Structures are given as C-alpha cells and as structure tokens.
Amino acid sequence: MNYYYPKKPNIALQFRQVNTKTNSNTMHVQNSVLLDHISDAVIFTDMDLRIVYINKKAEQVFGIRSKDVAGSPFMEVIQYEYINDSPEAALQILQQTGSWQGKVVFTRKDKQQFHLLSTVTFARDEKNRPVGLIATLKDITAEEITNEAVRKNKLEQQKVINQLMIKTQENERNELGRELHDNINQILAAVKLQLEYSLENYDEEKNTIERCKENIEEVIREIRNLSHRLVLPRFAETSLQTEIQKTIDNILQQQPVYLDTHGLNETLIPDNIKETLYRIIQEQLTNIIRHAKAPKAIIKLHNTNASVVLCIEDNGIGFNPSQSRNGVGITNILNRVETYNGSVRIISAPGKGCRLEVSIPLKNEE
C-alpha cells in the first residue's frame, strides 16, 4: 500500500472481492470477519435459492448453523411470513427491478418471534451476470413492538371516546324522551279533553272538532312511540326479548318482522351489551323501513358463554356495502360494536337483500 501522509496509520484494512465461479450454479462466499460482526443477518443463496452462506447474526436469529444448512433450499430452512407482499409478488418485484424490500416475521422453534426488514438483491459476477441472491435482514422487533403498543393504546383511547359519545347520546335521548312524554304529551292530552267537551256543545263544529281530536290522538300515539324508541329500557326490570318484541309490534303495520331467539340465554349477557344490541336492532329496522322495501325481515339472536350473535336479514332491494358504509346508521352500528371488541359483517348486493351479522364477545367485555 502507498501512504500519502508523513506518518503511516496504525491499522490498515484490506477489502477483498467475493470469489465467484460463473461456470457453476454454486456461488462460493468467503467467511468474512466483517459479515460476522455486522448487526444485520445476511444470507447468500445461489440462483436455485440454495443456501451458500449465512453470517453469525443470521444463525442467532433463525436458530441454525451455516455449516448445517449449506446447500439446503432456502424456503425449507427459513419460512417467514411476508407482511407487505406475498412471496410471489416479492419474487416478481425482484425480477423486474433487481431488488425487493419489505417486512417479514419469523418465528423460531422456541416460539421467539422476530420482525425483520428484508432487503434482497442479486449477487453478480464480473460480467454483471446474476449468480445468486443476497438477503440482508435488519431486526426491527423492538420498533414493531413499540408501534403495536402505540396502536393498541390509540385503539383503547378510541374505544373510551366511543363509549363516552354513546353514553352522551343515550343521556340526550333519555332526556328528550322524558320531555316528550311528560310535557308535550300532557299538553296534547289536555287539548284533547277540551275538544271532547266542545263536541258536546257545538254541533255545527262537530266535524272539524272530530278531525282535530283524531289528529291529536295520532300525535299522542306517535310521541309515545318516539319516546319509547328514545328511552332505553331498564333491563334490570325487563328482558331484552320482551323489548325487542315490543319494538317489532310497534312497526308491524309498516314492516313485517319475525323474531327468532332460539338459543338465547339472557342471564349471560350484561345489561350494557343488551342496550347495545337493542340500539343496533332499532337502527337496522329503521334502515329497513326507510330503504329496503322488504316484504319481510328476520331477527335472529342467540349466545353462548363466550359470545352473543345477532343477525338481521331482509329480502329487500339491497345495496352496495362499499358505497353505503359511511352512512350514519352503519357508522353508529360499527362504533357500538367496536366499543366491545366485537365484529360486524354486512352482506348485500343490489336486488339481493341485506344481512347484518354482529358478534360481541362476552367473557372479555369488561
């Protein structure tokens, strides 16, 4: 080596080119001190994806030894889960661009899991011909665990917010229902009595007064129904099945609905989940009346020790769920179910009716 300073350095580092044989399908890699001391796992394979060499970090991560797996098919020795792309898509990108990068998850035999950022490129000879693959895998397990913790924390915060919003809405509904029942309803009832008295004294106004009386009676019935819909039942004093049947009875003239509660054991369902199910049923029945034009609808409700399942199905005109998912009714249902770690499935298509499936876990509802 030639040095261009008066004083020679204490240490000199020599870099050597990796030896390759282009007339063979096998790529030979010299075990380098550098490769064994870097913090990333490095894997070399030939063009048939047979392992040629892995460094010490790769041995630690994957729980294997280089000398034991040399010559073995990579996919048989190391099987990890692709997060961003499928294995086929990753290979296609590699062939088209010459490199691929994505996140993978590897679980060792001892159940220890590693999150890795994988970068795969071609190894080439002096004529730029591909002779193998080089995979560099950076351990990002700590970062992913932190990100997952942050995501779960945000999700829990959103659930709390949803619960507060739903509680506020319920309080407002209850207050409005009481106001309708106690104030407006009483006023209309008094007017009705006055009109009844007038009917006995004013024969010439009898037809007009009779129509007023009938209109007010209709208003009273509507307000009573509205207040019943707004105010939540006290499930400590009544049953969910009874309240659902009352709701159905109130709308039978508008919408035929059948109730199937075979397999329902209400003693296993907490009151707050009963309230959620009751509101979902109200919401979906309103959607059916307004939009479905369905000859009939069916409500099925059952539960086990682990979960409660609600299914509401109609044979109406249907819709495209992807286009209607942002509606207020659907959003309210999703928010209510997500608050209790439940799941919602909407199956519908134009002309095919609609099926709403809700599942809420019971054991972990606290």
Solvent accessible surface area in square Angstrom, and as a share of the most:
residue,aa,sasa,rsa
1,M,152,0.68
2,N,124,0.63
3,Y,84,0.32
4,Y,187,0.71
5,Y,173,0.66
6,P,146,0.92
7,K,163,0.69
8,K,141,0.60
9,P,74,0.47
10,N,150,0.77
11,I,147,0.75
12,A,60,0.47
13,L,110,0.55
14,Q,132,0.58
15,F,147,0.61
16,R,173,0.63
17,Q,141,0.63
18,V,63,0.36
19,N,85,0.43
20,T,38,0.22
21,K,116,0.49
22,T,56,0.33
23,N,142,0.73
24,S,49,0.32
25,N,108,0.55
26,T,56,0.32
27,M,3,0.01
28,H,87,0.39
29,V,24,0.14
30,Q,75,0.33
31,N,106,0.54
32,S,36,0.24
33,V,116,0.67
34,L,96,0.48
35,L,36,0.18
36,D,22,0.11
37,H,141,0.63
38,I,69,0.35
39,S,88,0.56
40,D,34,0.17
41,A,0,0.00
42,V,6,0.04
43,I,1,0.00
44,F,13,0.05
45,T,8,0.04
46,D,9,0.05
47,M,87,0.39
48,D,88,0.45
49,L,60,0.30
50,R,109,0.40
51,I,2,0.01
52,V,31,0.18
53,Y,16,0.06
54,I,2,0.01
55,N,1,0.00
56,K,105,0.45
57,K,51,0.22
58,A,0,0.00
59,E,45,0.20
60,Q,116,0.52
61,V,3,0.01
62,F,9,0.04
63,G,55,0.53
64,I,35,0.18
65,R,133,0.48
66,S,19,0.13
67,K,151,0.64
68,D,84,0.44
69,V,12,0.07
70,A,57,0.44
71,G,43,0.41
72,S,32,0.21
73,P,40,0.25
74,F,19,0.08
75,M,93,0.42
76,E,124,0.56
77,V,41,0.24
78,I,1,0.01
79,Q,128,0.57
80,Y,29,0.11
81,E,110,0.49
82,Y,46,0.17
83,I,88,0.45
84,N,96,0.49
85,D,43,0.22
86,S,53,0.34
87,P,58,0.36
88,E,126,0.56
89,A,34,0.27
90,A,8,0.06
91,L,84,0.42
92,Q,98,0.43
93,I,64,0.32
94,L,9,0.04
95,Q,123,0.55
96,Q,128,0.57
97,T,95,0.55
98,G,21,0.20
99,S,47,0.30
100,W,13,0.05
101,Q,108,0.48
102,G,6,0.06
103,K,74,0.31
104,V,1,0.00
105,V,14,0.08
106,F,15,0.06
107,T,67,0.39
108,R,49,0.18
109,K,203,0.86
110,D,86,0.44
111,K,165,0.70
112,Q,87,0.39
113,Q,91,0.40
114,F,21,0.09
115,H,44,0.19
116,L,1,0.00
117,L,51,0.26
118,S,0,0.00
119,T,43,0.25
120,V,21,0.12
121,T,49,0.28
122,F,41,0.17
123,A,11,0.09
124,R,107,0.39
125,D,12,0.06
126,E,128,0.57
127,K,136,0.58
128,N,102,0.53
129,R,110,0.40
130,P,58,0.36
131,V,18,0.11
132,G,0,0.00
133,L,18,0.09
134,I,48,0.24
135,A,10,0.07
136,T,45,0.26
137,L,2,0.01
138,K,95,0.40
139,D,53,0.27
140,I,11,0.06
141,T,25,0.14
142,A,76,0.59
143,E,96,0.43
144,E,35,0.16
145,I,107,0.54
146,T,79,0.46
147,N,83,0.43
148,E,68,0.31
149,A,58,0.45
150,V,71,0.41
151,R,126,0.46
152,K,109,0.46
153,N,82,0.42
154,K,130,0.55
155,L,80,0.40
156,E,92,0.41
157,Q,100,0.44
158,Q,85,0.38
159,K,24,0.10
160,V,80,0.46
161,I,83,0.42
162,N,9,0.04
163,Q,81,0.36
164,L,113,0.56
165,M,97,0.43
166,I,31,0.16
167,K,124,0.53
168,T,72,0.42
169,Q,69,0.31
170,E,12,0.06
171,N,78,0.40
172,E,110,0.49
173,R,70,0.26
174,N,29,0.15
175,E,86,0.39
176,L,91,0.45
177,G,1,0.01
178,R,118,0.43
179,E,73,0.33
180,L,20,0.10
181,H,82,0.37
182,D,74,0.39
183,N,72,0.37
184,I,77,0.39
185,N,15,0.08
186,Q,106,0.47
187,I,110,0.56
188,L,34,0.17
189,A,37,0.29
190,A,48,0.37
191,V,52,0.30
192,K,54,0.23
193,L,119,0.59
194,Q,120,0.53
195,L,30,0.15
196,E,55,0.25
197,Y,148,0.56
198,S,26,0.17
199,L,30,0.15
200,E,138,0.62
201,N,81,0.41
202,Y,112,0.43
203,D,115,0.59
204,E,133,0.60
205,E,78,0.35
206,K,108,0.46
207,N,113,0.58
208,T,61,0.35
209,I,18,0.09
210,E,60,0.27
211,R,136,0.50
212,C,52,0.31
213,K,38,0.16
214,E,91,0.41
215,N,95,0.49
216,I,21,0.11
217,E,43,0.19
218,E,76,0.34
219,V,64,0.37
220,I,19,0.10
221,R,116,0.42
222,E,91,0.41
223,I,19,0.10
224,R,97,0.35
225,N,39,0.20
226,L,63,0.31
227,S,4,0.03
228,H,95,0.43
229,R,99,0.36
230,L,25,0.12
231,V,48,0.27
232,L,22,0.11
233,P,20,0.13
234,R,176,0.64
235,F,13,0.05
236,A,94,0.73
237,E,133,0.59
238,T,41,0.24
239,S,38,0.25
240,L,0,0.00
241,Q,80,0.35
242,T,63,0.36
243,E,18,0.08
244,I,1,0.00
245,Q,73,0.32
246,K,108,0.46
247,T,15,0.09
248,I,2,0.01
249,D,76,0.40
250,N,72,0.37
251,I,15,0.08
252,L,82,0.41
253,Q,187,0.83
254,Q,125,0.55
255,Q,7,0.03
256,P,55,0.35
257,V,9,0.05
258,Y,124,0.47
259,L,44,0.22
260,D,58,0.30
261,T,26,0.15
262,H,162,0.72
263,G,47,0.45
264,L,32,0.16
265,N,67,0.34
266,E,31,0.14
267,T,122,0.71
268,L,71,0.35
269,I,7,0.03
270,P,41,0.26
271,D,64,0.33
272,N,60,0.31
273,I,0,0.00
274,K,17,0.07
275,E,58,0.26
276,T,9,0.05
277,L,1,0.00
278,Y,10,0.04
279,R,4,0.01
280,I,0,0.00
281,I,1,0.01
282,Q,18,0.08
283,E,33,0.15
284,Q,10,0.04
285,L,4,0.02
286,T,45,0.26
287,N,31,0.16
288,I,3,0.01
289,I,58,0.30
290,R,176,0.64
291,H,117,0.52
292,A,11,0.09
293,K,161,0.68
294,A,11,0.08
295,P,92,0.58
296,K,87,0.37
297,A,0,0.00
298,I,49,0.25
299,I,0,0.00
300,K,83,0.35
301,L,1,0.00
302,H,74,0.33
303,N,13,0.06
304,T,77,0.45
305,N,103,0.53
306,A,50,0.39
307,S,30,0.19
308,V,0,0.00
309,V,45,0.26
310,L,1,0.00
311,C,9,0.06
312,I,1,0.00
313,E,62,0.28
314,D,12,0.06
315,N,76,0.39
316,G,8,0.08
317,I,88,0.45
318,G,13,0.13
319,F,59,0.25
320,N,57,0.29
321,P,31,0.20
322,S,89,0.57
323,Q,147,0.65
324,S,45,0.29
325,R,108,0.39
326,N,141,0.72
327,G,34,0.32
328,V,116,0.67
329,G,14,0.13
330,I,18,0.09
331,T,51,0.30
332,N,37,0.19
333,I,1,0.01
334,L,27,0.13
335,N,43,0.22
336,R,10,0.04
337,V,0,0.00
338,E,84,0.38
339,T,8,0.05
340,Y,27,0.10
341,N,82,0.42
342,G,17,0.17
343,S,69,0.45
344,V,29,0.17
345,R,146,0.53
346,I,25,0.13
347,I,72,0.37
348,S,18,0.12
349,A,38,0.29
350,P,102,0.64
351,G,60,0.58
352,K,162,0.68
353,G,1,0.01
354,C,9,0.05
355,R,75,0.27
356,L,2,0.01
357,E,40,0.18
358,V,1,0.00
359,S,38,0.25
360,I,0,0.00
361,P,37,0.23
362,L,12,0.06
363,K,150,0.64
364,N,113,0.58
365,E,27,0.12
366,E,189,0.85
